[in-house]
Amino acid sequence: MDEPKLTRDSVDENQNQENLNKENQTLDLKQLEYDIIQTLKTCYDPEIPVDIYELGLIYRIDIHPDGLVEIDMTLTSPACPVAGSLPLEVERKVKDLPGVKDVIVRIVWEPIWNKDMMSDVAKLKLGFF
């Protein structure tokens, strides 16, 4: 029986398929990042009528290809009354998204949050303009 011969065209076709698969994975990660951000926009500090993403409390979102999501966030102050519940809410909501296998939420205090970290949308809602 003859062995299939690899031609330049078949090698190029395989490479194109690999590139397409990588692009699709990249697009999925971009979609997942969008979905995570939209989910974070449903989380609120009950004392402030603006979501935590627009408030600038989310410092980092890192999505690993295996479905692990790492989020660094802060609070408006160390004495924030939702310090115990808000990170758990973020973890639960993000973990419920399709494609997310696990979530690690870290509370960080550097840099210290201030009103300049808010989006223009948040500043407008809170009357800072």
C-alpha positions, 0 to 999 in steps of 0.5 A, a space after each residue: 500500500 502506498 503511503 500518503 505523500 505530503 505535498 506543499 499544498 497539504 502542509 499549507 492546508 494543515 497549517 491554515 487549519 491550525 491557524 483557524 483553530 487558534 483564531 477561533 480559540 482567541 475569539 472564544 477568549 475575547 467573547 468570554 472576556 466580554 461575558 465576564 465584564 458584562 457579568 461584573 456589571 451586574 455586581 453592585 456595592 449596595 451603597 453606590 448606584 454604579 456597578 463595580 466595573 464602572 467604579 473601577 474596582 476591577 484591576 485585572 481579569 486574566 483568562 487562562 485557556 483551560 478555563 481558569 479566571 483570575 480577577 484582582 479587585 479592590 473595594 472603595 475602602 478597607 471598611 467596606 460593609 460588603 467586603 465579605 460578600 462582594 468578592 464571593 458574589 463576583 466569584 459565583 457569578 463569573 463561575 456560572 459562565 459557560 467556559 469558566 472552570 474555576 475563578 480566583 478573586 483576590 482583593 488587592 489594596 494597591 493601587 489605592 482606589 480613588 474616584 479618578 478610577 471611575 469610568 465617565 459613565 460612573 462619574 456622570 451617574 454620581 454627579 462628578 461632572 
